[in-house]
């Protein structure tokens, strides 16, 4: 790969397969290069892991400053149908220093008739998405000295449905994921960098039908 422009790669972590994309590797139309897309398709097809994640820098779904940049709009149109085709569970995003999480999305629409339940894990209550067929997008790790002012929903609503979770943050944010058997638990926290105190700002869970998968290591 062209290491001057950056690289894209993948790795396995227990029962998860993660692909890290390069949102600076673009075609003339500002979408991801054809070579990168073909690599992603082949990479995901070759994985037998039951959970599949994607990480990329420029956020497909955001209410920060870059939500309607030309390249973001092009990448959004390109990747949305592909995420569901490849059975991607979570998409981790960056670029905008905000906290945002979508519902389960299918082709730029909220998945219809998605069943939910509730459960308690490690003493905390979670709303569980029952075997979603779409992908969930989150800007999950903004840090540093910048915090962006969120855009008015009237602007972002023109391009995509409103997010399921938005948090006004003034400090750094980090997220943690725990997968136990067929259930994923997601938690996001804001951290006071002076005191180290953390505050929970979002959580949810995914229960996934793994009956067709044999690789279910925690």
Beta strands, then each sheet from edge to edge (+ up, - down):
strand 1: 9-13
strand 2: 16-20
strand 3: 51-58
strand 4: 90-94
strand 5: 99-101
strand 6: 105-106
strand 7: 109-110
strand 8: 116-121
strand 9: 124-130
strand 10: 136-139
strand 11: 165-167
strand 12: 172-180
strand 13: 183-191
strand 14: 198-207
sheet 1: 1+ 2- 3- 4- 10- 5+ 11-
sheet 2: 6+ 7-
sheet 3: 8+ 9- 14- 13+ 12-
end
